[in-house]
Amino acid sequence: MIQLLFLVLVAEASVVAVLLFKTPLRKLAVLGIDRLKRGRRAPVAVKTVAGVVLALLASTLYSMAEISCRATDPDSGGGLTPTDQVLFSRHLLEASLMGYSLFLVLVIDRLHQYIRDLRAFKKNLEAVSKHNKMLEEAKHGISEETKKYQEDIATLNKEMKKLKLQVQEKTEEFHVAEDKALAIQKQSEGLLIEYDRLLEDNQHLRIQLQSIDLKLSSSS
């Protein structure tokens, strides 16, 4: 019994050491414990073994209590016999080994759970980091696109200013041309009036010449 408990204790201590240090064996140990927990019969077997060990531990503690009671009993001479001392030492060793064994089982379970939680946390952290990186890239892309739009808007504003200047110049040229056209129109109107006056003068001169010719012809 004691040799078996020593072997179990050494095996559990080895598993704890493997789980504590990051080595290739830790991955295998975690996979083995995962399969052990996820199996249908394995959890029942583990609980059964733990129950048996607890029952043996309780029985051993009860035996130790009986031996202690015999030691304090005045009818038995008030001391332990060599046989009781050997039995008490054996029961104490067995109880210690079983207690350590159960404690190491609990430590293995907690270490396994912590490793799984740590892996899940790392995966979540990687996912969050990737998501943040994607957001940063998208933000950077949006900022570059916004910068490009701003440059396009600045270019369009410059072109609009140039067009406004051109429109203003064309408007001024149009006003100048309009003023020239009005001046030419007024000048042409003046020329037409002068032409009409000259026609009237010419008509008067012709009438006068005709009257002179008539007078000359009648006098002759």
PyRosetta script that sets phi, psi and omega in degrees:
from pyrosetta import init, pose_from_sequence

init()
pose = pose_from_sequence("MIQLLFLVLVAEASVVAVLLFKTPLRKLAVLGIDRLKRGRRAPVAVKTVAGVVLALLASTLYSMAEISCRATDPDSGGGLTPTDQVLFSRHLLEASLMGYSLFLVLVIDRLHQYIRDLRAFKKNLEAVSKHNKMLEEAKHGISEETKKYQEDIATLNKEMKKLKLQVQEKTEEFHVAEDKALAIQKQSEGLLIEYDRLLEDNQHLRIQLQSIDLKLSSSS")
pose.set_psi(1, -45.8)
pose.set_omega(1, -178.3)
pose.set_phi(2, -67.5)
pose.set_psi(2, -39.9)
pose.set_omega(2, 178.7)
pose.set_phi(3, -63.3)
pose.set_psi(3, -40.8)
pose.set_omega(3, 178.1)
pose.set_phi(4, -63.3)
pose.set_psi(4, -42.2)
pose.set_omega(4, 178.8)
pose.set_phi(5, -65.3)
pose.set_psi(5, -37.4)
pose.set_omega(5, 176.4)
pose.set_phi(6, -62.6)
pose.set_psi(6, -43.2)
pose.set_omega(6, 179.0)
pose.set_phi(7, -62.9)
pose.set_psi(7, -43.4)
pose.set_omega(7, 178.4)
pose.set_phi(8, -63.0)
pose.set_psi(8, -41.5)
pose.set_omega(8, -179.0)
pose.set_phi(9, -65.2)
pose.set_psi(9, -41.9)
pose.set_omega(9, 178.2)
pose.set_phi(10, -64.7)
pose.set_psi(10, -41.6)
pose.set_omega(10, 179.2)
pose.set_phi(11, -63.5)
pose.set_psi(11, -43.8)
pose.set_omega(11, 179.4)
pose.set_phi(12, -65.7)
pose.set_psi(12, -40.2)
pose.set_omega(12, 177.7)
pose.set_phi(13, -63.9)
pose.set_psi(13, -36.9)
pose.set_omega(13, 177.2)
pose.set_phi(14, -64.7)
pose.set_psi(14, -42.4)
pose.set_omega(14, 178.1)
pose.set_phi(15, -63.1)
pose.set_psi(15, -41.0)
pose.set_omega(15, 177.9)
pose.set_phi(16, -62.0)
pose.set_psi(16, -43.8)
pose.set_omega(16, 179.1)
pose.set_phi(17, -63.3)
pose.set_psi(17, -39.3)
pose.set_omega(17, 178.8)
pose.set_phi(18, -65.2)
pose.set_psi(18, -39.9)
pose.set_omega(18, -179.2)
pose.set_phi(19, -72.1)
pose.set_psi(19, -27.6)
pose.set_omega(19, -177.4)
pose.set_phi(20, -74.3)
pose.set_psi(20, -33.0)
pose.set_omega(20, -174.9)
pose.set_phi(21, -108.7)
pose.set_psi(21, 140.1)
pose.set_omega(21, -177.5)
pose.set_phi(22, -79.7)
pose.set_psi(22, 96.5)
pose.set_omega(22, 178.4)
pose.set_phi(23, -133.3)
pose.set_psi(23, 166.9)
pose.set_omega(23, 176.2)
pose.set_phi(24, -59.6)
pose.set_psi(24, -25.6)
pose.set_omega(24, 179.7)
pose.set_phi(25, -70.0)
pose.set_psi(25, -26.4)
pose.set_omega(25, -178.3)
pose.set_phi(26, -64.8)
pose.set_psi(26, -37.7)
pose.set_omega(26, 178.4)
pose.set_phi(27, -63.0)
pose.set_psi(27, -42.3)
pose.set_omega(27, 177.9)
pose.set_phi(28, -64.6)
pose.set_psi(28, -40.5)
pose.set_omega(28, 179.6)
pose.set_phi(29, -64.4)
pose.set_psi(29, -41.7)
pose.set_omega(29, 179.6)
pose.set_phi(30, -64.8)
pose.set_psi(30, -42.2)
pose.set_omega(30, 177.7)
pose.set_phi(31, -62.3)
pose.set_psi(31, -41.3)
pose.set_omega(31, 178.8)
pose.set_phi(32, -63.5)
pose.set_psi(32, -42.7)
pose.set_omega(32, 179.2)
pose.set_phi(33, -67.7)
pose.set_psi(33, -35.9)
pose.set_omega(33, 176.5)
pose.set_phi(34, -60.1)
pose.set_psi(34, -47.9)
pose.set_omega(34, 179.2)
pose.set_phi(35, -64.2)
pose.set_psi(35, -35.9)
pose.set_omega(35, 179.6)
pose.set_phi(36, -65.2)
pose.set_psi(36, -37.6)
pose.set_omega(36, -179.6)
pose.set_phi(37, -78.2)
pose.set_psi(37, -32.3)
pose.set_omega(37, -176.0)
pose.set_phi(38, -84.8)
pose.set_psi(38, -15.0)
pose.set_omega(38, 179.9)
pose.set_phi(39, -68.1)
pose.set_psi(39, 162.5)
pose.set_omega(39, -178.9)
pose.set_phi(40, -79.4)
pose.set_psi(40, -44.1)
pose.set_omega(40, -175.3)
pose.set_phi(41, -91.4)
pose.set_psi(41, -26.8)
pose.set_omega(41, -175.1)
pose.set_phi(42, -61.0)
pose.set_psi(42, -47.6)
pose.set_omega(42, 178.9)
pose.set_phi(43, -60.0)
pose.set_psi(43, -37.0)
pose.set_omega(43, 178.7)
pose.set_phi(44, -65.5)
pose.set_psi(44, -41.2)
pose.set_omega(44, 179.7)
pose.set_phi(45, -65.3)
pose.set_psi(45, -41.9)
pose.set_omega(45, 179.3)
pose.set_phi(46, -63.1)
pose.set_psi(46, -43.6)
pose.set_omega(46, 178.9)
pose.set_phi(47, -64.5)
pose.set_psi(47, -37.0)
pose.set_omega(47, 178.6)
pose.set_phi(48, -65.0)
pose.set_psi(48, -45.3)
pose.set_omega(48, 179.1)
pose.set_phi(49, -62.7)
pose.set_psi(49, -42.6)
pose.set_omega(49, 178.8)
pose.set_phi(50, -62.6)
pose.set_psi(50, -39.6)
pose.set_omega(50, 177.4)
pose.set_phi(51, -64.2)
pose.set_psi(51, -40.6)
pose.set_omega(51, 178.4)
pose.set_phi(52, -64.2)
pose.set_psi(52, -42.3)
pose.set_omega(52, 179.3)
pose.set_phi(53, -63.9)
pose.set_psi(53, -41.1)
pose.set_omega(53, 177.8)
pose.set_phi(54, -63.4)
pose.set_psi(54, -40.3)
pose.set_omega(54, 178.2)
pose.set_phi(55, -64.0)
pose.set_psi(55, -43.4)
pose.set_omega(55, 177.5)
pose.set_phi(56, -63.6)
pose.set_psi(56, -38.5)
pose.set_omega(56, 178.4)
pose.set_phi(57, -64.4)
pose.set_psi(57, -41.6)
pose.set_omega(57, 178.1)
pose.set_phi(58, -64.6)
pose.set_psi(58, -40.6)
pose.set_omega(58, 178.6)
pose.set_phi(59, -64.7)
pose.set_psi(59, -40.7)
pose.set_omega(59, 179.3)
pose.set_phi(60, -65.3)
pose.set_psi(60, -42.9)
pose.set_omega(60, 178.3)
pose.set_phi(61, -64.0)
pose.set_psi(61, -37.0)
pose.set_omega(61, 177.9)
pose.set_phi(62, -65.0)
pose.set_psi(62, -41.4)
pose.set_omega(62, 178.2)
pose.set_phi(63, -63.6)
pose.set_psi(63, -40.3)
pose.set_omega(63, 177.8)
pose.set_phi(64, -64.0)
pose.set_psi(64, -37.9)
pose.set_omega(64, 178.7)
pose.set_phi(65, -66.1)
pose.set_psi(65, -39.3)
pose.set_omega(65, 177.8)
pose.set_phi(66, -63.1)
pose.set_psi(66, -43.1)
pose.set_omega(66, 179.6)
pose.set_phi(67, -63.7)
pose.set_psi(67, -39.9)
pose.set_omega(67, 178.1)
pose.set_phi(68, -64.2)
pose.set_psi(68, -37.9)
pose.set_omega(68, 178.5)
pose.set_phi(69, -65.6)
pose.set_psi(69, -38.8)
pose.set_omega(69, 177.9)
pose.set_phi(70, -66.0)
pose.set_psi(70, -31.1)
pose.set_omega(70, 179.9)
pose.set_phi(71, -69.5)
pose.set_psi(71, -32.5)
pose.set_omega(71, -179.7)
pose.set_phi(72, -91.4)
pose.set_psi(72, -2.6)
pose.set_omega(72, -179.1)
pose.set_phi(73, -79.8)
pose.set_psi(73, 122.8)
pose.set_omega(73, -179.0)
pose.set_phi(74, -67.7)
pose.set_psi(74, -23.8)
pose.set_omega(74, -178.9)
pose.set_phi(75, -69.2)
pose.set_psi(75, -27.7)
pose.set_omega(75, -178.2)
pose.set_phi(76, -89.4)
pose.set_psi(76, 6.9)
pose.set_omega(76, 176.9)
pose.set_phi(77, 101.3)
pose.set_psi(77, -4.1)
pose.set_omega(77, 175.4)
pose.set_phi(78, 73.5)
pose.set_psi(78, 28.0)
pose.set_omega(78, 177.3)
pose.set_phi(79, -160.5)
pose.set_psi(79, 173.0)
pose.set_omega(79, -179.5)
pose.set_phi(80, -96.9)
pose.set_psi(80, 137.7)
pose.set_omega(80, 174.1)
pose.set_phi(81, -76.7)
pose.set_psi(81, 161.4)
pose.set_omega(81, 177.2)
pose.set_phi(82, -56.0)
pose.set_psi(82, -35.9)
pose.set_omega(82, 178.3)
pose.set_phi(83, -65.6)
pose.set_psi(83, -43.5)
pose.set_omega(83, 178.3)
pose.set_phi(84, -63.5)
pose.set_psi(84, -37.7)
pose.set_omega(84, 179.1)
pose.set_phi(85, -64.3)
pose.set_psi(85, -41.8)
pose.set_omega(85, 178.2)
pose.set_phi(86, -65.1)
pose.set_psi(86, -44.5)
pose.set_omega(86, 179.3)
pose.set_phi(87, -63.6)
pose.set_psi(87, -41.5)
pose.set_omega(87, -179.8)
pose.set_phi(88, -63.5)
pose.set_psi(88, -42.9)
pose.set_omega(88, 178.9)
pose.set_phi(89, -64.3)
pose.set_psi(89, -40.6)
pose.set_omega(89, 179.4)
pose.set_phi(90, -65.0)
pose.set_psi(90, -45.6)
pose.set_omega(90, 179.0)
pose.set_phi(91, -63.6)
pose.set_psi(91, -38.6)
pose.set_omega(91, 178.7)
pose.set_phi(92, -63.5)
pose.set_psi(92, -41.8)
pose.set_omega(92, 178.4)
pose.set_phi(93, -65.4)
pose.set_psi(93, -43.6)
pose.set_omega(93, 179.0)
pose.set_phi(94, -63.3)
pose.set_psi(94, -43.7)
pose.set_omega(94, 179.6)
pose.set_phi(95, -63.1)
pose.set_psi(95, -40.9)
pose.set_omega(95, 179.1)
pose.set_phi(96, -64.0)
pose.set_psi(96, -44.4)
pose.set_omega(96, -179.8)
pose.set_phi(97, -64.5)
pose.set_psi(97, -42.5)
pose.set_omega(97, 178.9)
pose.set_phi(98, -66.5)
pose.set_psi(98, -39.7)
pose.set_omega(98, 177.9)
pose.set_phi(99, -63.8)
pose.set_psi(99, -45.5)
pose.set_omega(99, 177.0)
pose.set_phi(100, -62.7)
pose.set_psi(100, -38.0)
pose.set_omega(100, -179.9)
pose.set_phi(101, -63.5)
pose.set_psi(101, -46.4)
pose.set_omega(101, 178.0)
pose.set_phi(102, -64.3)
pose.set_psi(102, -38.4)
pose.set_omega(102, 178.6)
pose.set_phi(103, -63.9)
pose.set_psi(103, -41.7)
pose.set_omega(103, 179.1)
pose.set_phi(104, -67.3)
pose.set_psi(104, -33.9)
pose.set_omega(104, 174.9)
pose.set_phi(105, -61.5)
pose.set_psi(105, -43.6)
pose.set_omega(105, 177.6)
pose.set_phi(106, -63.5)
pose.set_psi(106, -41.2)
pose.set_omega(106, 178.5)
pose.set_phi(107, -63.0)
pose.set_psi(107, -42.7)
pose.set_omega(107, 178.8)
pose.set_phi(108, -61.5)
pose.set_psi(108, -43.5)
pose.set_omega(108, 179.5)
pose.set_phi(109, -62.4)
pose.set_psi(109, -43.5)
pose.set_omega(109, -179.7)
pose.set_phi(110, -67.6)
pose.set_psi(110, -42.0)
pose.set_omega(110, 178.4)
pose.set_phi(111, -62.0)
pose.set_psi(111, -41.9)
pose.set_omega(111, 178.2)
pose.set_phi(112, -61.8)
pose.set_psi(112, -42.8)
pose.set_omega(112, 179.6)
pose.set_phi(113, -66.2)
pose.set_psi(113, -40.4)
pose.set_omega(113, 179.1)
pose.set_phi(114, -65.0)
pose.set_psi(114, -39.8)
pose.set_omega(114, 178.9)
pose.set_phi(115, -64.5)
pose.set_psi(115, -42.4)
pose.set_omega(115, 177.8)
pose.set_phi(116, -63.5)
pose.set_psi(116, -44.2)
pose.set_omega(116, 178.5)
pose.set_phi(117, -63.1)
pose.set_psi(117, -38.6)
pose.set_omega(117, 179.2)
pose.set_phi(118, -65.1)
pose.set_psi(118, -41.5)
pose.set_omega(118, 177.6)
pose.set_phi(119, -64.5)
pose.set_psi(119, -42.7)
pose.set_omega(119, 178.0)
pose.set_phi(120, -63.3)
pose.set_psi(120, -39.6)
pose.set_omega(120, 178.2)
pose.set_phi(121, -64.1)
pose.set_psi(121, -41.1)
pose.set_omega(121, 178.4)
pose.set_phi(122, -64.0)
pose.set_psi(122, -41.2)
pose.set_omega(122, 178.1)
pose.set_phi(123, -63.3)
pose.set_psi(123, -44.3)
pose.set_omega(123, 178.0)
pose.set_phi(124, -63.2)
pose.set_psi(124, -39.1)
pose.set_omega(124, 178.9)
pose.set_phi(125, -64.8)
pose.set_psi(125, -41.1)
pose.set_omega(125, 177.3)
pose.set_phi(126, -64.1)
pose.set_psi(126, -41.4)
pose.set_omega(126, 178.8)
pose.set_phi(127, -63.2)
pose.set_psi(127, -42.7)
pose.set_omega(127, 178.6)
pose.set_phi(128, -65.3)
pose.set_psi(128, -39.3)
pose.set_omega(128, 178.8)
pose.set_phi(129, -63.8)
pose.set_psi(129, -43.1)
pose.set_omega(129, 177.6)
pose.set_phi(130, -63.0)
pose.set_psi(130, -41.4)
pose.set_omega(130, 179.5)
pose.set_phi(131, -63.8)
pose.set_psi(131, -42.6)
pose.set_omega(131, 178.0)
pose.set_phi(132, -64.7)
pose.set_psi(132, -38.2)
pose.set_omega(132, 178.3)
pose.set_phi(133, -64.4)
pose.set_psi(133, -41.5)
pose.set_omega(133, 177.5)
pose.set_phi(134, -63.4)
pose.set_psi(134, -40.4)
pose.set_omega(134, 178.4)
pose.set_phi(135, -65.0)
pose.set_psi(135, -40.6)
pose.set_omega(135, 178.3)
pose.set_phi(136, -63.7)
pose.set_psi(136, -42.6)
pose.set_omega(136, 178.6)
pose.set_phi(137, -64.2)
pose.set_psi(137, -42.4)
pose.set_omega(137, 178.2)
pose.set_phi(138, -63.7)
pose.set_psi(138, -41.2)
pose.set_omega(138, 178.4)
pose.set_phi(139, -63.8)
pose.set_psi(139, -41.5)
pose.set_omega(139, 178.6)
pose.set_phi(140, -64.4)
pose.set_psi(140, -41.3)
pose.set_omega(140, 177.8)
pose.set_phi(141, -63.8)
pose.set_psi(141, -40.6)
pose.set_omega(141, 178.6)
pose.set_phi(142, -65.1)
pose.set_psi(142, -40.6)
pose.set_omega(142, 179.4)
pose.set_phi(143, -64.8)
pose.set_psi(143, -40.6)
pose.set_omega(143, 177.4)
pose.set_phi(144, -65.0)
pose.set_psi(144, -41.3)
pose.set_omega(144, 178.7)
pose.set_phi(145, -64.7)
pose.set_psi(145, -40.4)
pose.set_omega(145, 177.3)
pose.set_phi(146, -63.6)
pose.set_psi(146, -41.1)
pose.set_omega(146, 177.9)
pose.set_phi(147, -62.2)
pose.set_psi(147, -40.5)
pose.set_omega(147, 178.3)
pose.set_phi(148, -63.8)
pose.set_psi(148, -42.9)
pose.set_omega(148, 177.7)
pose.set_phi(149, -62.3)
pose.set_psi(149, -40.3)
pose.set_omega(149, 178.6)
pose.set_phi(150, -63.5)
pose.set_psi(150, -40.4)
pose.set_omega(150, 176.9)
pose.set_phi(151, -63.9)
pose.set_psi(151, -41.4)
pose.set_omega(151, 177.7)
pose.set_phi(152, -62.8)
pose.set_psi(152, -41.1)
pose.set_omega(152, 179.4)
pose.set_phi(153, -64.5)
pose.set_psi(153, -41.1)
pose.set_omega(153, 178.1)
pose.set_phi(154, -62.9)
pose.set_psi(154, -41.1)
pose.set_omega(154, 177.9)
pose.set_phi(155, -63.4)
pose.set_psi(155, -42.8)
pose.set_omega(155, 178.3)
pose.set_phi(156, -64.3)
pose.set_psi(156, -37.6)
pose.set_omega(156, 177.6)
pose.set_phi(157, -63.6)
pose.set_psi(157, -41.0)
pose.set_omega(157, 177.2)
pose.set_phi(158, -62.8)
pose.set_psi(158, -44.0)
pose.set_omega(158, 178.9)
pose.set_phi(159, -63.5)
pose.set_psi(159, -38.5)
pose.set_omega(159, 177.5)
pose.set_phi(160, -63.7)
pose.set_psi(160, -39.8)
pose.set_omega(160, 177.3)
pose.set_phi(161, -63.1)
pose.set_psi(161, -42.2)
pose.set_omega(161, 177.6)
pose.set_phi(162, -62.0)
pose.set_psi(162, -43.3)
pose.set_omega(162, 179.5)
pose.set_phi(163, -64.1)
pose.set_psi(163, -38.9)
pose.set_omega(163, 177.6)
pose.set_phi(164, -62.3)
pose.set_psi(164, -42.6)
pose.set_omega(164, 177.7)
pose.set_phi(165, -62.9)
pose.set_psi(165, -42.4)
pose.set_omega(165, 178.5)
pose.set_phi(166, -63.6)
pose.set_psi(166, -42.2)
pose.set_omega(166, 178.1)
pose.set_phi(167, -63.0)
pose.set_psi(167, -40.8)
pose.set_omega(167, 178.6)
pose.set_phi(168, -63.4)
pose.set_psi(168, -42.6)
pose.set_omega(168, 177.8)
pose.set_phi(169, -63.7)
pose.set_psi(169, -44.1)
pose.set_omega(169, 179.0)
pose.set_phi(170, -63.4)
pose.set_psi(170, -37.3)
pose.set_omega(170, 178.6)
pose.set_phi(171, -64.7)
pose.set_psi(171, -43.1)
pose.set_omega(171, 177.5)
pose.set_phi(172, -63.3)
pose.set_psi(172, -42.6)
pose.set_omega(172, 177.1)
pose.set_phi(173, -61.9)
pose.set_psi(173, -38.6)
pose.set_omega(173, 178.8)
pose.set_phi(174, -64.4)
pose.set_psi(174, -42.4)
pose.set_omega(174, 178.7)
pose.set_phi(175, -63.7)
pose.set_psi(175, -40.8)
pose.set_omega(175, 178.1)
pose.set_phi(176, -63.1)
pose.set_psi(176, -45.1)
pose.set_omega(176, 179.0)
pose.set_phi(177, -63.9)
pose.set_psi(177, -37.7)
pose.set_omega(177, 178.7)
pose.set_phi(178, -65.2)
pose.set_psi(178, -41.9)
pose.set_omega(178, 177.4)
pose.set_phi(179, -62.8)
pose.set_psi(179, -41.8)
pose.set_omega(179, 178.1)
pose.set_phi(180, -63.5)
pose.set_psi(180, -40.8)
pose.set_omega(180, 179.6)
pose.set_phi(181, -63.4)
pose.set_psi(181, -41.0)
pose.set_omega(181, 177.8)
pose.set_phi(182, -63.9)
pose.set_psi(182, -40.6)
pose.set_omega(182, 179.1)
pose.set_phi(183, -64.4)
pose.set_psi(183, -42.9)
pose.set_omega(183, 178.5)
pose.set_phi(184, -64.5)
pose.set_psi(184, -39.1)
pose.set_omega(184, 179.1)
pose.set_phi(185, -63.3)
pose.set_psi(185, -43.5)
pose.set_omega(185, 178.0)
pose.set_phi(186, -64.2)
pose.set_psi(186, -40.3)
pose.set_omega(186, 179.4)
pose.set_phi(187, -64.7)
pose.set_psi(187, -40.6)
pose.set_omega(187, 178.7)
pose.set_phi(188, -67.0)
pose.set_psi(188, -36.8)
pose.set_omega(188, 176.0)
pose.set_phi(189, -62.6)
pose.set_psi(189, -41.3)
pose.set_omega(189, 177.2)
pose.set_phi(190, -63.4)
pose.set_psi(190, -40.0)
pose.set_omega(190, 178.3)
pose.set_phi(191, -65.1)
pose.set_psi(191, -38.4)
pose.set_omega(191, 178.3)
pose.set_phi(192, -64.8)
pose.set_psi(192, -41.1)
pose.set_omega(192, 178.5)
pose.set_phi(193, -63.7)
pose.set_psi(193, -43.2)
pose.set_omega(193, 178.7)
pose.set_phi(194, -64.1)
pose.set_psi(194, -38.1)
pose.set_omega(194, 178.8)
pose.set_phi(195, -64.9)
pose.set_psi(195, -42.4)
pose.set_omega(195, 177.4)
pose.set_phi(196, -62.4)
pose.set_psi(196, -39.6)
pose.set_omega(196, 179.3)
pose.set_phi(197, -65.0)
pose.set_psi(197, -40.8)
pose.set_omega(197, 178.4)
pose.set_phi(198, -64.8)
pose.set_psi(198, -38.0)
pose.set_omega(198, 177.0)
pose.set_phi(199, -62.9)
pose.set_psi(199, -42.1)
pose.set_omega(199, 178.3)
pose.set_phi(200, -63.6)
pose.set_psi(200, -42.9)
pose.set_omega(200, 178.3)
pose.set_phi(201, -62.2)
pose.set_psi(201, -41.3)
pose.set_omega(201, 178.9)
pose.set_phi(202, -62.9)
pose.set_psi(202, -40.0)
pose.set_omega(202, 179.4)
pose.set_phi(203, -65.0)
pose.set_psi(203, -41.1)
pose.set_omega(203, 178.2)
pose.set_phi(204, -63.7)
pose.set_psi(204, -41.7)
pose.set_omega(204, 179.3)
pose.set_phi(205, -63.5)
pose.set_psi(205, -40.3)
pose.set_omega(205, 178.1)
pose.set_phi(206, -63.3)
pose.set_psi(206, -42.9)
pose.set_omega(206, 179.2)
pose.set_phi(207, -62.2)
pose.set_psi(207, -41.9)
pose.set_omega(207, 179.1)
pose.set_phi(208, -63.6)
pose.set_psi(208, -42.0)
pose.set_omega(208, 179.2)
pose.set_phi(209, -63.8)
pose.set_psi(209, -40.6)
pose.set_omega(209, 178.7)
pose.set_phi(210, -63.7)
pose.set_psi(210, -39.9)
pose.set_omega(210, 179.4)
pose.set_phi(211, -66.7)
pose.set_psi(211, -37.3)
pose.set_omega(211, 177.8)
pose.set_phi(212, -65.8)
pose.set_psi(212, -42.9)
pose.set_omega(212, 178.9)
pose.set_phi(213, -62.0)
pose.set_psi(213, -39.1)
pose.set_omega(213, -180.0)
pose.set_phi(214, -65.8)
pose.set_psi(214, -40.9)
pose.set_omega(214, 179.2)
pose.set_phi(215, -64.7)
pose.set_psi(215, -42.0)
pose.set_omega(215, -179.7)
pose.set_phi(216, -65.8)
pose.set_psi(216, -41.0)
pose.set_omega(216, -179.7)
pose.set_phi(217, -68.4)
pose.set_psi(217, -33.9)
pose.set_omega(217, -179.9)
pose.set_phi(218, -75.1)
pose.set_psi(218, -31.3)
pose.set_omega(218, 179.6)
pose.set_phi(219, -75.5)
pose.set_psi(219, -28.1)
pose.set_omega(219, 179.1)
pose.set_phi(220, -80.6)
pose.dump_pdb("model.pdb")
